[in-house]
């Protein structure tokens, strides 16, 4: 059974260090010390610039929409990661924007779609949207929205309005948005026939081009003057 977000917040407690130096140089220094520069804001408060422990923070953010408890000078604050900037090459977080939340407050979050079960044989399952946007209480954010495809046949489509949402969650994604599309798989024979037709079409085009290059001028058409001849 998944733990509650309150339990997650207690487990994901990060002790932050306030910082007064800013800029790229200061950020590089923080990262060299295996920490992560971050800023926390929300509810009309002034932004607070902090440094977070690198390893613990990366572990906490492995779960989507993780509720964090940020301790600053002995005071705890509930927060969600609003923006996480990652290094494009190395497995390093470069900066985090945190937004302060309160117990009972509703927040808008993108929640991952997770398929359960197996569709009928010889079908192809396509996930058209990997997340849906929900409005939920900050302490009740689901880790995922499960979608059962067990035994579903080709031609079945699942839209956002068909999803079974957690109690208290409100769908913000367009209800008509296509989430899952199940189509008929192409057979080996059909694939071979399709490839043969494409090859034949390509071959026919090549023959036509070769014939066009070697074609004689039409009757009445003036042949190009030979080199050295006057026009």
C-alpha positions as CSV (number, residue, x, y, z in Angstrom):
1,X,0.0,0.0,0.0
2,X,1.4,3.4,-1.0
3,X,2.4,5.7,2.0
4,X,0.5,8.9,2.5
5,X,2.1,12.2,1.5
6,X,2.3,13.2,5.1
7,X,4.5,10.1,5.7
8,X,6.5,11.0,2.6
9,X,7.0,14.5,3.9
10,X,8.3,13.2,7.2
11,X,10.6,10.8,5.3
12,X,11.7,13.5,2.8
13,X,12.9,15.9,5.3
14,X,15.8,18.1,4.0
15,X,17.9,20.4,6.2
16,X,18.6,23.5,4.2
17,X,21.3,26.1,4.7
18,X,20.4,29.7,4.0
19,X,22.7,31.4,1.5
20,X,23.5,35.0,0.8
21,X,25.9,34.6,-2.1
22,X,24.3,34.4,-5.6
23,X,25.3,34.0,-9.2
24,X,26.9,31.3,-11.3
25,X,30.2,31.3,-9.3
26,X,28.4,30.8,-6.0
27,X,26.2,28.1,-7.5
28,X,29.3,26.2,-8.8
29,X,30.8,26.4,-5.3
30,X,27.7,24.9,-3.8
31,X,27.6,22.1,-6.3
32,X,31.3,21.3,-5.8
33,X,30.4,20.7,-2.1
34,X,27.8,18.2,-3.3
35,X,24.9,20.4,-2.5
36,X,22.2,21.9,-4.7
37,X,21.3,25.6,-4.9
38,X,17.6,26.3,-4.5
39,X,15.0,29.0,-4.0
40,X,11.7,28.6,-2.0
41,X,8.8,30.9,-2.3
42,X,5.0,31.1,-2.1
43,X,2.0,32.4,-0.2
44,X,3.2,36.0,-0.6
45,X,6.5,35.4,1.3
46,X,9.8,36.7,0.0
47,X,11.9,34.2,-1.9
48,X,14.4,32.3,0.4
49,X,17.6,31.2,-1.2
50,X,19.0,28.0,0.3
51,X,21.4,25.1,-0.3
52,X,20.1,21.5,-0.1
53,X,22.0,18.3,0.6
54,X,22.7,16.8,-2.9
55,X,22.3,13.1,-2.4
56,X,19.3,13.2,-0.1
57,X,17.5,15.7,-2.4
58,X,18.1,13.5,-5.5
59,X,16.7,10.5,-3.7
60,X,13.6,12.4,-2.6
61,X,12.9,13.7,-6.1
62,X,13.0,10.3,-7.7
63,X,9.2,10.1,-7.0
64,X,7.1,12.5,-9.0
65,X,5.5,15.3,-7.0
66,X,7.3,14.3,-3.8
67,X,6.1,16.4,-0.8
68,X,9.2,17.7,1.0
69,X,9.8,19.1,4.5
70,X,12.4,21.8,4.3
71,X,14.0,22.7,7.6
72,X,15.4,26.2,7.7
73,X,17.0,27.5,11.0
74,X,15.0,24.8,12.9
75,X,11.6,25.7,11.3
76,X,9.8,23.2,9.0
77,X,8.1,24.2,5.7
78,X,6.1,21.9,3.4
79,X,7.1,22.4,-0.2
80,X,6.8,20.9,-3.7
81,X,9.5,21.0,-6.4
82,X,8.1,23.3,-9.1
83,X,11.1,23.4,-11.4
84,X,14.1,21.1,-11.4
85,X,17.0,22.1,-13.7
86,X,19.2,19.1,-14.5
87,X,22.6,18.9,-16.2
88,X,22.0,17.7,-19.8
89,X,24.9,15.2,-19.7
90,X,25.7,14.4,-16.1
91,X,23.3,13.0,-13.5
92,X,23.4,16.3,-11.6
93,X,20.6,18.7,-10.4
94,X,21.8,22.2,-11.0
95,X,19.0,24.2,-9.4
96,X,15.5,23.7,-7.8
97,X,12.6,26.0,-7.5
98,X,10.4,25.1,-4.5
99,X,6.9,26.3,-3.8
100,X,5.6,26.4,-0.2
101,X,2.3,24.6,0.4
102,X,0.0,24.2,3.4
103,X,-2.0,21.4,4.9
104,X,-5.4,21.2,3.3
105,X,-4.3,23.4,0.4
106,X,-5.1,22.2,-3.2
107,X,-2.3,22.2,-5.8
108,X,-2.2,21.6,-9.5
109,X,0.1,18.8,-10.5
110,X,0.9,16.5,-13.5
111,X,0.5,12.9,-12.5
112,X,2.0,10.0,-14.5
113,X,-0.2,7.5,-16.3
114,X,0.5,3.8,-15.4
115,X,-1.0,1.0,-17.5
116,X,-2.2,-2.2,-15.7
117,X,-3.0,-5.5,-17.4
118,X,-2.6,-6.8,-21.0
119,X,-4.8,-6.0,-24.0
120,X,-6.0,-8.7,-26.4
121,X,-3.4,-10.5,-28.5
122,X,-2.3,-8.9,-31.8
123,X,-3.0,-5.4,-30.6
124,X,-0.7,-2.4,-30.2
125,X,-1.2,-0.1,-27.1
126,X,-0.2,3.5,-27.5
127,X,-0.1,6.0,-24.6
128,X,-0.9,9.3,-26.2
129,X,-0.5,11.4,-23.1
130,X,1.9,10.2,-20.3
131,X,0.5,12.5,-17.6
132,X,-2.8,14.2,-16.6
133,X,-3.2,17.4,-14.7
134,X,-5.1,17.1,-11.4
135,X,-6.1,19.5,-8.7
136,X,-5.6,17.7,-5.4
137,X,-4.7,18.4,-1.7
138,X,-1.0,18.8,-1.2
139,X,-0.9,15.9,1.2
140,X,-2.9,13.6,-1.1
141,X,-1.0,13.8,-4.4
142,X,-1.2,10.4,-6.1
143,X,2.1,8.9,-7.4
144,X,0.3,7.8,-10.5
145,X,-3.1,7.2,-12.1
146,X,-3.7,3.6,-13.0
147,X,-5.4,2.7,-16.3
148,X,-6.5,-0.9,-16.8
149,X,-6.2,-2.3,-20.4
150,X,-6.9,-5.9,-19.4
151,X,-8.5,-7.7,-22.3
152,X,-9.2,-4.6,-24.3
153,X,-9.6,-5.1,-28.0
154,X,-8.4,-3.1,-31.1
155,X,-10.4,0.1,-31.6
156,X,-10.6,0.9,-27.9
157,X,-9.8,4.4,-26.9
158,X,-9.5,5.7,-23.3
159,X,-10.0,9.4,-22.8
160,X,-9.2,11.6,-19.8
161,X,-12.9,11.5,-18.8
162,X,-12.7,7.7,-18.5
163,X,-10.0,7.8,-15.9
164,X,-10.8,6.6,-12.3
165,X,-9.3,9.4,-10.1
166,X,-8.4,9.3,-6.5
167,X,-11.1,10.6,-4.0
168,X,-11.0,14.4,-3.9
169,X,-9.0,14.8,-7.1
170,X,-10.3,17.1,-9.9
171,X,-9.4,16.6,-13.5
172,X,-7.9,19.7,-15.1
173,X,-6.8,18.1,-18.4
174,X,-9.3,18.4,-21.2
175,X,-11.9,15.6,-20.7
176,X,-11.7,14.7,-24.4
177,X,-7.9,14.3,-24.4
178,X,-6.9,10.8,-25.7
179,X,-4.9,8.9,-23.1
180,X,-4.6,5.4,-24.5
181,X,-5.3,4.2,-28.1
182,X,-5.4,0.4,-28.9
183,X,-5.0,-0.6,-32.5
184,X,-4.7,-3.8,-34.5
185,X,-1.2,-5.1,-34.9
186,X,-0.1,-5.6,-38.5
187,X,0.6,-9.3,-39.3
188,X,3.9,-10.6,-40.8
189,X,2.2,-11.3,-44.1
190,X,0.7,-7.8,-44.3
191,X,4.1,-6.3,-43.4
192,X,5.8,-8.3,-46.1
193,X,3.2,-7.4,-48.7
194,X,3.5,-3.7,-47.7
195,X,7.3,-3.8,-48.0
196,X,7.1,-5.6,-51.4
197,X,4.7,-3.0,-52.7
198,X,7.0,-0.2,-51.6
199,X,10.0,-1.9,-53.2
200,X,8.1,-2.4,-56.4
201,X,7.0,1.3,-56.4
202,X,10.6,2.3,-55.8
203,X,11.9,0.0,-58.6
204,X,9.3,1.2,-61.0
205,X,10.3,4.8,-60.4
206,X,13.9,4.0,-61.0
207,X,13.1,2.2,-64.3
208,X,11.0,5.2,-65.4
209,X,13.8,7.6,-64.6
210,X,16.4,5.5,-66.5
211,X,14.1,5.3,-69.5
212,X,13.6,9.0,-69.3
213,X,17.3,9.7,-69.3
214,X,17.9,7.4,-72.4
215,X,14.8,8.5,-74.3
216,X,15.3,9.9,-77.9
217,X,14.0,13.4,-78.7
218,X,10.4,13.6,-79.8
219,X,9.7,14.0,-83.5
220,X,10.1,17.6,-84.5
221,X,12.3,18.4,-81.5
222,X,15.6,20.0,-82.4
223,X,18.6,18.0,-81.3
224,X,21.3,19.8,-79.4
225,X,24.2,21.1,-81.6
226,X,27.3,19.0,-81.6
227,X,30.4,20.5,-80.1
228,X,32.1,22.8,-82.7
229,X,29.0,23.2,-84.8
230,X,27.5,26.6,-85.2
231,X,24.0,27.2,-84.1
